[in-house]
């Protein structure tokens, strides 16, 4: 639950800072919170500046809490960005079109990986300097 709370207050802080620099008060349009006391919870909020967040949490393995949800951020270009996420024992896992992705690997890298796999199948070994031992 800590990562969601941190994300919530981070988004809220950015929102309020942005609103203060524009001499504008941000109004909450929605503020729903349910905590069942057994580790199950959900909350949702929306503000008139375009910020929105919804999270559902449930007890996970070994007392950890797993969460699933999304948040929406207004973009300077006028649109909005939606980030969906899962937070569980594997960590915070966001998914969105606005998140950076690694560059695709060049074709020759795949060829080199195939060569390395063939060497492993043949039992070829190398020292820590990259010299072939057998």
C-alpha positions as CSV (number, residue, x, y, z in Angstrom):
1,X,0.0,0.0,0.0
2,X,2.9,2.3,0.6
3,X,3.8,2.8,-3.1
4,X,0.2,3.7,-4.0
5,X,0.0,6.2,-1.1
6,X,3.3,7.7,-2.2
7,X,2.0,7.9,-5.8
8,X,-1.2,9.4,-4.7
9,X,0.4,12.1,-2.6
10,X,3.0,12.7,-5.3
11,X,0.3,13.3,-7.9
12,X,-1.6,15.4,-5.5
13,X,1.5,17.5,-4.7
14,X,2.2,18.1,-8.3
15,X,-1.4,19.0,-8.9
16,X,-1.5,21.5,-6.0
17,X,1.8,23.0,-6.9
18,X,0.6,23.5,-10.5
19,X,-2.7,25.0,-9.2
20,X,-0.9,27.4,-6.9
21,X,1.4,28.7,-9.6
22,X,-1.7,29.4,-11.6
23,X,-3.6,30.9,-8.6
24,X,-6.2,28.3,-9.0
25,X,-7.8,26.1,-6.3
26,X,-8.2,22.4,-7.3
27,X,-11.5,21.0,-6.5
28,X,-12.1,17.3,-5.8
29,X,-14.9,15.9,-8.0
30,X,-14.7,12.4,-6.5
31,X,-13.3,11.0,-3.3
32,X,-14.3,7.4,-2.5
33,X,-12.5,5.3,0.1
34,X,-13.4,1.9,1.5
35,X,-11.1,0.0,3.9
36,X,-12.6,-3.2,5.1
37,X,-10.0,-3.6,7.8
38,X,-8.8,-7.0,6.6
39,X,-6.4,-5.8,4.0
40,X,-9.0,-5.3,1.3
41,X,-9.5,-1.7,0.3
42,X,-10.3,0.5,-2.7
43,X,-10.1,4.2,-3.3
44,X,-10.8,6.6,-6.1
45,X,-10.4,10.3,-6.6
46,X,-10.8,12.7,-9.4
47,X,-9.9,16.4,-9.5
48,X,-11.2,19.2,-11.8
49,X,-7.7,19.6,-13.2
50,X,-7.8,16.2,-14.9
51,X,-6.0,14.1,-12.2
52,X,-7.7,10.8,-11.5
53,X,-6.7,7.6,-9.7
54,X,-8.4,4.3,-8.8
55,X,-6.8,1.6,-6.7
56,X,-8.1,-1.8,-5.5
57,X,-6.0,-3.7,-2.9
58,X,-6.1,-7.1,-1.4
59,X,-4.0,-9.2,1.0
60,X,-1.3,-11.1,-0.8
61,X,1.4,-13.7,0.1
62,X,3.1,-13.4,3.5
63,X,1.1,-10.4,4.7
64,X,1.9,-8.2,1.7
65,X,-0.8,-6.2,0.0
66,X,-1.3,-6.5,-3.7
67,X,-2.7,-3.5,-5.6
68,X,-4.1,-2.9,-9.1
69,X,-5.3,0.4,-10.5
70,X,-4.6,3.3,-12.7
71,X,-4.0,7.0,-12.7
72,X,-4.6,9.7,-15.2
73,X,-2.4,12.8,-15.6
74,X,-3.1,15.8,-17.8
75,X,-0.4,16.6,-20.3
76,X,0.9,20.0,-21.2
77,X,-0.2,19.3,-24.8
78,X,-3.8,19.3,-23.6
79,X,-4.4,15.5,-23.6
80,X,-4.2,13.0,-20.8
81,X,-2.0,10.1,-20.1
82,X,-3.3,6.9,-18.4
83,X,-1.0,4.7,-16.5
84,X,-2.3,1.3,-15.4
85,X,-0.3,-0.6,-12.7
86,X,0.0,-3.7,-10.6
87,X,2.0,-3.5,-7.3
88,X,2.7,-6.8,-5.7
89,X,5.5,-9.0,-4.5
90,X,7.2,-8.4,-7.9
91,X,7.2,-4.7,-7.3
92,X,5.5,-1.7,-9.0
93,X,4.7,-2.6,-12.6
94,X,3.3,0.3,-14.6
95,X,2.0,0.0,-18.2
96,X,1.3,3.0,-20.5
97,X,2.0,4.4,-23.9
98,X,3.9,7.4,-22.3
99,X,6.5,5.2,-20.5
100,X,9.9,4.9,-22.3
101,X,10.7,1.6,-23.9
102,X,14.1,0.2,-24.7
103,X,15.5,0.5,-28.2
104,X,15.0,-2.6,-30.3
105,X,18.1,-4.8,-30.5
106,X,20.0,-4.7,-33.8
107,X,19.7,-7.8,-36.0
108,X,23.3,-8.8,-35.5
109,X,22.7,-9.1,-31.7
110,X,20.3,-12.0,-32.4
111,X,22.9,-13.7,-34.6
112,X,25.5,-13.3,-31.8
113,X,23.1,-14.8,-29.3
114,X,22.6,-17.8,-31.5
115,X,26.3,-18.3,-31.9
116,X,26.8,-18.1,-28.1
117,X,24.0,-20.7,-27.6
118,X,25.7,-23.0,-30.1
119,X,29.0,-22.6,-28.2
120,X,27.2,-23.6,-25.0
121,X,25.7,-26.7,-26.6
122,X,29.2,-27.7,-27.7
123,X,30.6,-27.2,-24.2
124,X,32.9,-24.4,-25.3
125,X,34.2,-22.4,-22.3
126,X,35.8,-19.0,-22.0
127,X,37.9,-17.4,-19.2
128,X,37.1,-14.1,-17.6
129,X,39.2,-12.3,-20.3
130,X,37.0,-13.8,-23.1
131,X,39.7,-16.3,-24.3
132,X,38.5,-19.7,-25.3
133,X,39.6,-22.4,-22.9
134,X,38.8,-25.5,-25.0
